[in-house]
Each structure stands twice: as C-alpha cells, then as structure tokens.
Amino acid sequence: MMDWLDTASGLLEKLPPIGRARGYRLYASGERRFVDLWQYGGKALLGHTVPGLLKTLKNDASRGLFAPLPHPGRARLEKALGKLFPGCSFRIYRDRATLSKALKTPDAALPDATLWRPFWDEGAPLAFRDAPLTFVPVLPLPWMNAPEIVVRKDKEAADVAEDFVSPVFLSGLARAVYELIAASQSRPPLNLKKYDRNFPLWKRRGIYLLFAGEMSLYESLFARFLDRGFLLPPDPALPAILAPGLSPGEDAALVSLLSFTA
C-alpha cells in the first residue's frame, strides 16, 4: 500500500485546481465544488479549517518560533495527548519518513494495524482499547509533512528515540488534539443508518467507508464520484470518510453513488 500522503497513482490529477477549502468542501474555478471524502487521509477529519488553529499558529509564528528547538510546547502537547490517551506514553517525530525509520518500517507507509482512527467505533468515538500496544494516531492537522506521534498504551517509554519539532507544529498538534476531544461531543450528527444498506463495493465502519471491490475498478469509480462532486481517496486502500453537514441533495447523490454496481 502506498503512503496515504502519496499521490503517485495520478488520480488527484483528475481534480481541477482547487483555490479554496472550507470545512469539508473544496472549491475549484467556476464555483465548482467537491465534498471531500478523502479528508487528507483523515488529517482533515475536522475539516480543512480546524477551529482555533489559525489563531494558535499566528501566536507562535509572531514569536519567530519555527526552528526545531526545545520548547515548553512539548509539555503542553503531552498534556493534551494525555487527555486523549490517558495512561499512555508518547514519542514525537518531525514527519512520517522519520517515524518510519524509528519504527524500522521499510518505507513511509505504515501498516493499517498500526494506525488509530477516531470515530472508528460508534458509541465510543475516541476509544483506543482495540489498538495495538504501540500505535500511531491519525490526528486532525491537515498539513503536509506534519509531525507524527507514537503512542504506547502504558507509561513505559516507547523504545524509539524522538525528534525536536518546531514549536509551531507542537502548538498546532495540541490544538488539533483538543478540538478532536471537543468534536467527540459536539460533532454534527451523521445519520449513519442510511449507509448501513448492503452497498456492493463498500463496507461501513463508524464514519468510514472501506472499499471492498476489485482494485481495477477504482480508477473509473474515482472519476464517477468526481463527476458528481465527491472526492474519493486517491488510494483505494484508504477509507473514504463521511462528512457531516451534507445537503439532502448531496446525501441522496452519495447514496446513489455508493449503490453503484460495476
């Protein structure tokens, strides 16, 4: 499986140039818009404009804190992570490639079993009990090459060294964690029952839709969704993510697309 930040498949080249991203929608020229079901591999799970994030970044950027130096933001981030993953220990890496080397994985792609995704389990949106002893959470910070966190489900330090990370990134990650915790209680409700029908090519898990069809079908399916105004993940191994706040027309169009039989 290619890295979920990789666009080598070329599928994203089918998307027209995007000039603006707001919430879960992408806007191209001519006012054409797309509902984002990719959500940057889950990094835009709370939308492309995470609440409070720009103000947080502006505060640190105004101090010139870009270099990866020791900073009290590291302790603040660990405090935030402790609220999300109580009883755990943490290691921070400056990007996915550095994390991959620390975990001794062959490339920048991590096995699915290593990742933890919020809202995977209905009724317990932030549950991590079924995650492995050591896992990597997909946090809602929609930046390219954003830092990555390794979580260990005890207070023993993960057996890997960590990096110094820019204080701007530390603040962004801490804000993303707090917003994720808040969203677990205030996220607009999704009517998931409509997605429980037996779709031929998709299986639902929480807010995620897993592609269960032949991989050879995915390129044409990607184009079909795009034509109707929906962006699927550029990698079929990644789950599509249901977006809150769809209009009745968008809801009906998405159900129709998911019902498609090749």
C-alpha positions as MATLAB code, in Angstrom:
seq = 'MMDWLDTASGLLEKLPPIGRARGYRLYASGERRFVDLWQYGGKALLGHTVPGLLKTLKNDASRGLFAPLPHPGRARLEKALGKLFPGCSFRIYRDRATLSKALKTPDAALPDATLWRPFWDEGAPLAFRDAPLTFVPVLPLPWMNAPEIVVRKDKEAADVAEDFVSPVFLSGLARAVYELIAASQSRPPLNLKKYDRNFPLWKRRGIYLLFAGEMSLYESLFARFLDRGFLLPPDPALPAILAPGLSPGEDAALVSLLSFTA';
ca = [
       0.000    0.000    0.000;
       1.375    3.411   -0.846;
       1.633    6.095    1.797;
      -1.678    7.872    2.330;
       0.044   11.190    1.582;
       1.332    9.870   -1.732;
      -0.400   10.934   -4.944;
       1.683    8.730   -7.235;
      -1.444    6.997   -8.507;
      -2.194   10.119  -10.535;
      -5.841   10.089   -9.521;
      -5.614   13.539   -7.955;
      -4.599   14.879  -11.355;
      -8.218   14.339  -12.394;
      -9.233   17.024   -9.894;
      -9.277   20.608  -11.244;
      -7.072   23.169   -9.477;
      -8.514   23.927   -6.053;
      -8.476   27.557   -4.974;
     -10.179   27.273   -1.605;
     -11.016   24.695    1.050;
     -13.677   25.327    3.673;
     -14.801   22.675    6.096;
     -15.392   19.515    4.086;
     -15.705   21.190    0.684;
     -13.127   22.016   -1.949;
     -13.759   24.836   -4.416;
     -12.388   24.985   -7.949;
     -12.675   27.773  -10.521;
     -16.147   28.421  -11.872;
     -17.602   27.820   -8.403;
     -17.452   24.064   -8.887;
     -17.225   22.364   -5.519;
     -16.459   18.895   -4.228;
     -17.386   17.164   -0.992;
     -14.124   15.830    0.394;
     -14.417   12.142    1.285;
     -10.625   11.772    1.334;
     -10.068   14.385    4.044;
      -6.314   14.109    3.514;
      -6.210   10.559    4.798;
      -8.029   11.649    7.957;
      -5.822   14.670    8.632;
      -8.790   16.888    7.679;
     -11.269   14.863    9.724;
     -12.455   18.095   11.378;
     -12.393   19.953    8.073;
      -9.691   21.930    6.326;
     -10.223   24.886    8.668;
      -9.719   23.447   12.154;
     -11.347   25.756   14.752;
      -8.843   27.982   16.563;
      -5.878   26.646   14.606;
      -5.022   29.825   12.659;
      -5.017   31.936   15.827;
      -2.769   29.414   17.551;
      -0.320   29.392   14.652;
      -0.287   33.182   14.406;
       0.628   33.498   18.083;
       3.688   31.248   17.765;
       4.686   32.462   14.296;
       4.744   36.049   15.586;
       7.464   34.949   18.036;
       9.580   33.510   15.213;
       9.382   30.020   16.684;
       9.904   27.892   13.595;
      13.199   26.119   14.345;
      13.048   22.653   15.975;
      14.328   23.708   19.412;
      13.404   22.593   22.944;
      10.198   24.390   23.856;
       7.511   24.248   26.599;
       5.017   23.426   23.846;
       6.284   19.840   24.078;
       4.892   19.523   27.611;
       1.625   21.197   26.571;
       1.232   18.745   23.703;
       1.881   15.793   26.012;
      -0.763   17.138   28.407;
      -3.275   17.302   25.550;
      -2.365   13.798   24.403;
      -2.763   12.565   27.977;
      -6.390   13.692   27.927;
      -6.991   11.852   24.649;
      -4.985    8.739   25.582;
      -4.896    8.532   29.403;
      -2.275    6.266   30.919;
      -0.145    6.262   27.768;
       3.346    7.461   26.875;
       4.290    9.389   23.725;
       7.089    9.963   21.243;
       7.055   12.740   18.629;
       8.599   12.655   15.144;
       9.022   15.502   12.710;
       7.399   13.645    9.766;
       6.199   10.260    8.515;
       9.549    9.310    6.944;
      11.444    9.900   10.207;
       8.851    7.927   12.126;
       9.172    5.102    9.628;
      12.905    4.861   10.246;
      12.386    4.862   14.023;
       9.863    2.030   13.745;
      12.111    0.225   11.259;
       9.397    0.008    8.614;
      10.663   -0.406    5.040;
       9.275    2.880    3.727;
       6.997    5.770    4.669;
       3.871    3.595    4.501;
       2.623    2.274    7.826;
       0.567   -0.908    8.174;
      -3.121   -0.193    8.740;
      -2.945   -2.125   12.002;
      -0.503    0.464   13.349;
      -2.905    3.380   12.868;
      -5.636    4.552   15.213;
      -8.564    6.433   13.673;
     -11.048    8.475   15.729;
     -14.787    7.766   15.280;
     -13.964    4.216   14.179;
     -16.283    2.812   16.832;
     -19.814    4.155   17.213;
     -20.717    4.990   20.774;
     -17.040    5.299   21.721;
     -15.633    7.738   19.150;
     -12.227    8.098   20.814;
     -11.838    4.512   22.036;
      -8.342    3.088   21.637;
      -8.709   -0.123   23.632;
      -8.507   -2.269   20.488;
      -5.377   -0.516   19.209;
      -2.074   -2.423   19.450;
       0.322   -1.785   22.339;
       2.122    0.796   20.199;
       0.154    2.782   17.627;
       0.123    5.982   15.562;
      -2.991    8.177   15.838;
      -4.317    9.971   12.756;
      -4.781   13.455   14.205;
      -6.793   16.242   12.514;
      -3.961   18.520   11.415;
      -4.276   18.939    7.612;
      -0.675   19.888    6.864;
       1.701   18.141    4.512;
       4.604   16.502    6.364;
       3.061   17.259    9.751;
       4.695   15.634   12.782;
       3.627   12.159   13.825;
       3.035   10.721   17.300;
       3.796    7.221   18.558;
       1.565    6.207   21.464;
       2.303    3.329   23.804;
      -0.576    2.033   25.932;
       1.330    2.207   29.203;
       3.731    4.534   30.922;
       6.789    2.712   29.628;
       8.556    4.942   27.129;
       8.237    3.681   23.569;
      11.521    2.022   22.628;
      12.371    4.603   19.975;
      14.136    7.969   20.107;
      12.164   11.091   19.271;
      12.785   14.369   17.441;
      12.709   18.009   18.313;
       9.785   19.575   16.458;
       9.092   23.195   15.552;
       7.043   24.910   18.299;
       4.577   25.987   15.605;
       3.866   22.330   14.879;
       3.692   21.487   18.588;
       1.040   24.165   19.107;
      -0.869   23.050   16.023;
      -0.904   19.440   17.187;
      -2.031   20.367   20.693;
      -4.878   22.469   19.269;
      -5.865   19.602   16.947;
      -5.995   17.179   19.890;
      -8.199   19.472   21.978;
     -10.508   20.140   19.024;
     -10.798   16.391   18.415;
     -11.796   15.834   22.042;
     -14.382   18.612   21.773;
     -15.680   17.225   18.475;
     -16.333   13.843   20.063;
     -19.157   15.560   21.967;
     -20.234   18.336   19.595;
     -19.599   16.997   16.072;
     -22.740   17.452   13.935;
     -24.642   14.144   13.991;
     -24.477   11.856   10.984;
     -27.443    9.716   10.033;
     -25.388    6.569    9.617;
     -28.385    4.264    9.159;
     -28.736    5.279    5.524;
     -25.224    3.905    4.964;
     -25.955    0.545    6.536;
     -27.529   -0.939    3.446;
     -25.645   -3.623    1.562;
     -23.609   -1.491   -0.824;
     -21.975   -3.684   -3.466;
     -18.496   -2.131   -3.250;
     -18.355   -0.593    0.217;
     -18.428   -1.626    3.867;
     -19.010    0.864    6.650;
     -17.128    1.067    9.950;
     -18.073    4.083   12.073;
     -17.816    7.142    9.838;
     -15.514    5.289    7.430;
     -16.346    3.524    4.172;
     -13.961    0.732    3.198;
     -13.622   -0.148   -0.472;
     -14.360   -3.863   -0.943;
     -14.391   -4.101   -4.743;
     -11.779   -5.071   -7.298;
      -8.856   -2.651   -7.322;
      -9.068   -2.491  -11.123;
     -12.455   -0.749  -10.783;
     -11.246    2.039   -8.565;
      -9.982    4.494  -11.183;
     -13.299    4.578  -13.030;
     -15.156    4.758   -9.720;
     -12.973    7.683   -8.643;
     -13.885    9.512  -11.862;
     -17.596    8.731  -11.414;
     -17.622   10.202   -7.903;
     -15.638   13.218   -9.038;
     -18.084   13.893  -11.849;
     -20.897   14.017   -9.253;
     -18.945   16.327   -6.955;
     -17.313   13.908   -4.476;
     -13.591   13.358   -3.941;
     -12.641    9.788   -3.016;
      -9.222    8.933   -1.538;
      -6.560    8.656   -4.265;
      -5.558    5.272   -2.812;
      -8.250    2.536   -2.669;
      -6.589    1.122    0.452;
      -7.614    4.250    2.352;
     -11.114    4.572    3.780;
     -13.480    7.217    2.482;
     -14.707    9.386    5.365;
     -18.305   10.539    5.655;
     -18.637   14.299    6.028;
     -21.208   15.965    8.301;
     -23.492   18.731    7.105;
     -24.377   17.371    3.665;
     -27.451   18.814    1.997;
     -30.372   16.441    1.238;
     -29.331   16.518   -2.423;
     -25.721   15.640   -1.588;
     -26.883   12.865    0.731;
     -29.066   11.354   -1.998;
     -26.285   11.647   -4.595;
     -23.778    9.938   -2.297;
     -26.111    7.034   -1.505;
     -26.743    6.627   -5.234;
     -23.000    6.541   -5.951;
     -22.349    4.043   -3.183;
     -25.122    1.826   -4.573;
     -23.378    1.621   -7.954;
     -22.583   -1.898   -9.173;
     -19.720   -2.217  -11.646;
];
